[in-house]
Amino acid sequence: MSLTFHWFLPTNGDSRHVVGGGHGTPVTAAGGDRPPTVRYLAQIARAAEDVGFTGVLTPTGAWCEDAWLTTAMVSQHTERLKFLVAFRPGFISPTLAAQMASTYQRQTGGRLLLNVVTGGESHEQRAYGDFLDKDARYARTGEFLEIVRQLWDGKTFDLDGEHLHVEQARLTQLPDPVPEVYFGGSSPAAGRVAARHADVYLTWGEPPAQVAEKIAWIRSLAVEQGRTVRFGIRLHVITRDTSEAAWAEADRLLAGFDPATVRSVQEGLARSESEGQRRMLELHGGGRDGLEIHPNLWAGIDLVRGGAGTALVGSHAEVADRIREYHALGTDEFVLSGYPHLEEAYWFGEGVLPRLADAGLWTHPAGPARPAGATEIPFAGGAR
């Protein structure tokens, strides 16, 4: 199986510095350096498409632009690229969500993927009118996905659940293809939902031993449901021609972290209800020392950003080696990002992907040869 790579659309803004935000923390000032206009996001999307990413993830929450609306607009500036749209099932009717996904597939030629985010922070959920606790939110997500999948199968469906109730729900037009469901979560409640409904289980970038434990956990739960699940990992990346150049870039980013901002962000993240966020914080303890928690795995991003907080850092060959290490555990999909997202897409696409192709682990989604019309855009010190 060829590995699948997705990039990230920074709908909270972009910068040559780390843009914070997420899990109840506000977007840092760097988010205004490159505002998330459709024009700029389309540049990133086209770059990702050209170098060989299959899709792009967009986040969800009060700290960023709406993922459905933004990707629908950006999709009109791309040809092949898929959009991994993050959304929270508690904010929208399951029948309407199933219909929206069906419309999206027809209008984009089948380029929608869904990242279902249950929501880890109760105070943010309440701002949207959702007052369920965390376990109840996961139970509702399970009911939501049960309804959506039945509708996508063309059934007329009734459900009188604990949280959701529909009668004679149906779609007049079915999505083609049915969007794949990506799902993450580290709590027991999350695991049960993932095993029953996810096509791809996503984990944040923990060290390989911890990722292996998660994969074994979800795989065993899925077997109990008579299902199989694919696995993906969410990471940032800093890759350069040499290891020294990559770590120099990591050091530059770290030097830009204001101590007061780090303290404020860490205090906010420490209050998070997310089990995954707790595991991220344990990797570094809030300090600037010992941030390389596994060879070429750097936890510095998590000092100022909620959610995924680790980065692969190293030469193109080293980063490719770490990807092979995660792949050996059972990880087939990689959702990556880097600051700034336009330039870093080229560093990874021109530096790492060819090495994986030479190893027989990856092929360009548009075919084995560079797609016609792809444009090389050089940057200072270009990735060659």
Disulfide bonds with the S-S distance in Angstrom:
none
